[in-house]
Amino acid sequence: MNHQDFTEVAFNGVHGRDEFRRVHVAEKVINLLTASIDLSPMVIDGDWGTGKTEFCHKLMNKFRDDHPNYRLLYIDAFQADHADNPLLTLLSGVISLLPEGNEKNALRNKAMPVIRFAAAAVGKAVVSHVLRQNADDLMGGLEENIQDAADQAIDASVKALLKDHEDAQKNIQALQAALANITKNNPIVIFIDELDRCRPDFAVQILEVIKHTFNTKGLQFVLVTNTRQLKAAINHRYGTQVNAQRYLDKFLKFSFRLPEFIIEQNGNSDNKLLAASKHFALMLDKSEILKETHLKNTNLAIHIFCKDLIEINNLSLREVETFVKHLEIYNILCNGLNAKTKSGYLFLRIIGVFAFCFHPEASQAIAKRIADADRLMVMFNVTELPDIRSKKFQQSHIQDVAIIIAQDSAINSQKYTPSANQTEEVKYWNECRNRYFQDNWGLIEHTHTPIRQAIHCLQFGEL
């Protein structure tokens, strides 16, 4: 979803919208966060572009309305990672929640020694490492008294670190006690978003700071992230030999994926709509550029064809927005989605736009007239010529068009073309070709031509 000001966004009310019917998910999250069970840190997991950020803000606004005694904090970790100090980011955020007065001043005073230690420890650890490296280099090459001096310097540095660590533990305990006192009547929930977009070391540091510094009753964390990317960050920092899932299990108490489906209002779980398909329809409703096309009519073949492409390729909400934007661009440049155009040609042009957006290698191959049928069919989740005699065979626009495109490909076309003695199959695919691509000017010569023209148009080429 596009980043925007989410201050007023909500599931209901004047500014409310809940296209994907996620308010019930939010209610369950709030019930868990306000129960006596310890589920912090909780993770709202989802792939990029699935609407996690907007859901997070809607959830927070509903949370504030339902439980005004809770203090809620939103942190964009991606914007904060330039500071390279997650402890300072979190503590300053908590302090900002408090009104001016004794409570705020007391927490600030307890926080300062902890922050100072975190900053100083890094510097001292580096000094100790450098001294040790230098001492190792000097071994055997200089007098013993110089070696002793280096060892003494290292020992002094280590002792200082140990003393500071002992003091730090006391300071952290004092800070935790202050936080527990503050959250006794006004619990705090901190939502950390965009963790998967941070530098790997910063993302891991945030997890470690939460566990070791903010393990306090009345203070909870909700991480809004892509867990797969978070695992990659852990392996980036500690090496691929580390089991990232087991490492995460030490930090995270509960995780759930943001639903990618919408349950129909009748509650029938067998009649699910993919959220991306719903988002596609909503985007088309808002588009002034595409209003004269047949795309927005959900009952027509052209809309169903696009919806199938979206679902087969498992597009995220953000990718749906990209797709619609490119359809708009194409229509502005070429008027290629004109409602008077035969549906078969529209299918091919839409495939050109889709390939340009999400399958650049296939797009380039089509443009160069060297398309490999096997690679093209990935776009349609087709792996072989379907058996039209099978009871399981179901005709669909997307399958019909995909096979005809495969048959016209420069490479591996024979795999999707029936042999001459398969008379029923030959007849079926010839009829499909005529049905989709026969018009007043005759039968299309090559189905890749309209696809290639759409790609060329988006590349600002002359048609």
LINTAWO-V236762 format. One record per backbone hydrogen bond with DSSP energy under -1.0 kcal/mol. NH is the residue of the N-H (numbers start at 1). CO is the residue of the C=O. E is the energy in kcal/mol with one decimal. If there is no record, write none. Layout:
nh:NH co:CO e:E
nh:NH co:CO e:E
This chain:
nh:16 co:13 e:-1.3
nh:17 co:10 e:-2.2
nh:21 co:18 e:-1.7
nh:26 co:22 e:-2.2
nh:27 co:23 e:-2.3
nh:28 co:24 e:-1.7
nh:29 co:25 e:-2.1
nh:30 co:26 e:-2.6
nh:31 co:27 e:-2.3
nh:32 co:28 e:-2.0
nh:33 co:29 e:-2.4
nh:34 co:30 e:-1.7
nh:42 co:221 e:-2.6
nh:43 co:254 e:-2.5
nh:44 co:223 e:-2.8
nh:45 co:256 e:-3.1
nh:46 co:225 e:-1.3
nh:50 co:47 e:-1.4
nh:55 co:51 e:-2.1
nh:56 co:52 e:-2.6
nh:57 co:53 e:-2.0
nh:58 co:54 e:-2.4
nh:59 co:55 e:-2.9
nh:60 co:56 e:-2.4
nh:61 co:57 e:-2.5
nh:62 co:58 e:-2.2
nh:63 co:59 e:-2.6
nh:64 co:60 e:-2.6
nh:65 co:61 e:-1.7
nh:66 co:62 e:-2.5
nh:67 co:63 e:-2.7
nh:70 co:67 e:-1.9
nh:71 co:187 e:-3.1
nh:73 co:189 e:-2.3
nh:75 co:191 e:-2.8
nh:77 co:193 e:-2.4
nh:80 co:76 e:-1.3
nh:81 co:77 e:-1.4
nh:83 co:80 e:-1.7
nh:89 co:85 e:-2.2
nh:90 co:86 e:-2.5
nh:91 co:87 e:-2.7
nh:92 co:88 e:-2.6
nh:93 co:89 e:-1.5
nh:94 co:90 e:-2.3
nh:95 co:91 e:-2.6
nh:96 co:92 e:-1.9
nh:97 co:94 e:-1.2
nh:98 co:95 e:-1.3
nh:105 co:101 e:-2.3
nh:106 co:102 e:-2.7
nh:107 co:103 e:-2.0
nh:108 co:104 e:-2.3
nh:109 co:105 e:-2.2
nh:110 co:106 e:-2.0
nh:111 co:107 e:-2.0
nh:112 co:108 e:-1.7
nh:115 co:111 e:-2.3
nh:116 co:112 e:-2.6
nh:117 co:113 e:-2.2
nh:118 co:114 e:-2.1
nh:119 co:115 e:-2.0
nh:120 co:116 e:-2.6
nh:121 co:117 e:-3.1
nh:123 co:119 e:-1.1
nh:124 co:120 e:-2.5
nh:125 co:121 e:-2.4
nh:126 co:122 e:-1.8
nh:127 co:123 e:-2.1
nh:128 co:124 e:-2.7
nh:129 co:125 e:-2.2
nh:130 co:126 e:-2.6
nh:131 co:127 e:-2.7
nh:132 co:128 e:-2.3
nh:133 co:129 e:-2.5
nh:134 co:130 e:-2.7
nh:135 co:131 e:-2.5
nh:136 co:132 e:-2.5
nh:137 co:133 e:-1.9
nh:138 co:134 e:-1.5
nh:139 co:135 e:-1.1
nh:141 co:138 e:-2.3
nh:147 co:143 e:-1.6
nh:148 co:144 e:-2.9
nh:149 co:145 e:-1.9
nh:150 co:146 e:-2.1
nh:151 co:147 e:-2.5
nh:152 co:148 e:-2.7
nh:153 co:149 e:-2.1
nh:154 co:150 e:-2.2
nh:155 co:151 e:-2.9
nh:156 co:152 e:-2.6
nh:157 co:153 e:-2.0
nh:158 co:154 e:-2.6
nh:159 co:155 e:-2.7
nh:160 co:156 e:-2.2
nh:161 co:157 e:-2.1
nh:162 co:158 e:-2.6
nh:163 co:159 e:-2.6
nh:164 co:160 e:-2.7
nh:165 co:161 e:-2.6
nh:166 co:162 e:-2.4
nh:167 co:163 e:-2.4
nh:168 co:164 e:-2.7
nh:169 co:165 e:-2.4
nh:170 co:166 e:-1.5
nh:171 co:167 e:-2.4
nh:172 co:168 e:-3.0
nh:173 co:169 e:-2.2
nh:174 co:170 e:-2.1
nh:175 co:171 e:-2.3
nh:176 co:172 e:-2.9
nh:177 co:173 e:-2.1
nh:178 co:174 e:-1.9
nh:179 co:175 e:-2.5
nh:180 co:176 e:-2.5
nh:181 co:177 e:-1.9
nh:182 co:178 e:-2.0
nh:183 co:179 e:-2.3
nh:188 co:218 e:-2.8
nh:189 co:71 e:-2.4
nh:190 co:220 e:-3.1
nh:191 co:73 e:-3.4
nh:192 co:222 e:-2.8
nh:193 co:75 e:-2.8
nh:197 co:194 e:-1.3
nh:203 co:199 e:-2.3
nh:204 co:200 e:-2.1
nh:205 co:201 e:-2.1
nh:206 co:202 e:-2.0
nh:207 co:203 e:-1.5
nh:208 co:204 e:-2.2
nh:209 co:205 e:-2.7
nh:210 co:206 e:-2.4
nh:211 co:207 e:-2.0
nh:212 co:208 e:-2.5
nh:213 co:209 e:-2.5
nh:214 co:209 e:-1.0
nh:216 co:214 e:-2.3
nh:219 co:216 e:-1.7
nh:220 co:188 e:-2.7
nh:222 co:190 e:-2.8
nh:223 co:42 e:-3.5
nh:224 co:192 e:-3.0
nh:225 co:44 e:-1.9
nh:230 co:226 e:-1.9
nh:231 co:227 e:-2.4
nh:232 co:228 e:-1.7
nh:233 co:229 e:-1.9
nh:234 co:230 e:-1.9
nh:235 co:231 e:-2.3
nh:236 co:232 e:-2.0
nh:237 co:233 e:-1.8
nh:238 co:234 e:-2.9
nh:239 co:235 e:-1.9
nh:242 co:239 e:-1.5
nh:244 co:242 e:-1.1
nh:247 co:243 e:-2.2
nh:248 co:244 e:-2.6
nh:249 co:245 e:-2.2
nh:251 co:248 e:-1.7
nh:252 co:248 e:-2.7
nh:253 co:41 e:-2.2
nh:254 co:41 e:-1.2
nh:256 co:43 e:-2.2
nh:258 co:45 e:-3.1
nh:262 co:273 e:-2.7
nh:267 co:264 e:-2.5
nh:271 co:268 e:-1.5
nh:273 co:262 e:-2.0
nh:275 co:260 e:-3.0
nh:278 co:274 e:-1.8
nh:279 co:275 e:-2.5
nh:280 co:276 e:-2.0
nh:281 co:277 e:-1.9
nh:282 co:278 e:-2.1
nh:283 co:279 e:-2.6
nh:284 co:280 e:-2.1
nh:285 co:281 e:-1.9
nh:286 co:282 e:-1.3
nh:293 co:290 e:-1.4
nh:297 co:294 e:-1.1
nh:298 co:296 e:-1.0
nh:300 co:297 e:-1.7
nh:304 co:300 e:-2.0
nh:305 co:301 e:-2.7
nh:306 co:302 e:-1.7
nh:307 co:303 e:-2.7
nh:308 co:304 e:-2.4
nh:309 co:305 e:-1.9
nh:310 co:306 e:-2.3
nh:311 co:307 e:-2.4
nh:312 co:308 e:-3.0
nh:313 co:309 e:-1.9
nh:315 co:310 e:-2.1
nh:317 co:49 e:-1.3
nh:318 co:49 e:-1.7
nh:320 co:316 e:-2.1
nh:321 co:317 e:-1.8
nh:322 co:318 e:-1.8
nh:323 co:319 e:-2.5
nh:324 co:320 e:-2.6
nh:325 co:321 e:-2.4
nh:326 co:322 e:-2.1
nh:327 co:323 e:-2.1
nh:328 co:324 e:-2.3
nh:329 co:325 e:-2.3
nh:330 co:326 e:-2.7
nh:331 co:327 e:-2.2
nh:332 co:328 e:-2.3
nh:333 co:329 e:-2.6
nh:334 co:330 e:-2.8
nh:335 co:331 e:-1.5
nh:341 co:338 e:-1.9
nh:346 co:342 e:-1.8
nh:347 co:343 e:-2.6
nh:348 co:344 e:-1.7
nh:349 co:345 e:-2.3
nh:350 co:346 e:-2.6
nh:351 co:347 e:-2.2
nh:352 co:348 e:-1.9
nh:353 co:349 e:-2.1
nh:354 co:350 e:-2.9
nh:355 co:351 e:-3.0
nh:356 co:352 e:-2.1
nh:357 co:353 e:-1.9
nh:358 co:354 e:-2.8
nh:359 co:355 e:-2.0
nh:363 co:359 e:-2.5
nh:364 co:360 e:-2.4
nh:365 co:361 e:-2.2
nh:366 co:362 e:-2.4
nh:367 co:363 e:-2.2
nh:368 co:364 e:-1.9
nh:369 co:366 e:-1.2
nh:370 co:365 e:-2.8
nh:373 co:411 e:-3.0
nh:376 co:372 e:-2.2
nh:377 co:373 e:-2.4
nh:379 co:376 e:-1.5
nh:380 co:377 e:-1.1
nh:382 co:377 e:-2.0
nh:388 co:386 e:-1.0
nh:390 co:387 e:-1.4
nh:393 co:390 e:-1.1
nh:400 co:396 e:-2.5
nh:401 co:397 e:-2.6
nh:402 co:398 e:-2.0
nh:403 co:399 e:-2.3
nh:404 co:400 e:-1.9
nh:405 co:401 e:-2.4
nh:406 co:402 e:-2.4
nh:407 co:403 e:-2.4
nh:408 co:404 e:-1.1
nh:409 co:406 e:-1.5
nh:411 co:371 e:-2.0
nh:416 co:413 e:-1.6
nh:417 co:414 e:-1.2
nh:422 co:419 e:-1.8
nh:423 co:421 e:-1.5
nh:426 co:422 e:-2.8
nh:427 co:423 e:-2.4
nh:428 co:424 e:-2.3
nh:429 co:425 e:-2.4
nh:430 co:426 e:-2.0
nh:431 co:427 e:-2.3
nh:432 co:428 e:-2.0
nh:433 co:429 e:-2.1
nh:434 co:430 e:-2.2
nh:435 co:431 e:-2.7
nh:436 co:432 e:-2.3
nh:437 co:433 e:-2.3
nh:438 co:434 e:-1.6
nh:439 co:442 e:-2.0
nh:442 co:439 e:-2.1
nh:444 co:437 e:-1.4
nh:449 co:446 e:-1.7
nh:452 co:448 e:-2.9
nh:453 co:449 e:-2.5
nh:454 co:450 e:-2.0
nh:455 co:451 e:-2.1
nh:456 co:452 e:-2.6
nh:457 co:453 e:-2.3
nh:458 co:454 e:-2.0
nh:459 co:455 e:-1.1
nh:460 co:457 e:-1.8
nh:461 co:456 e:-2.8
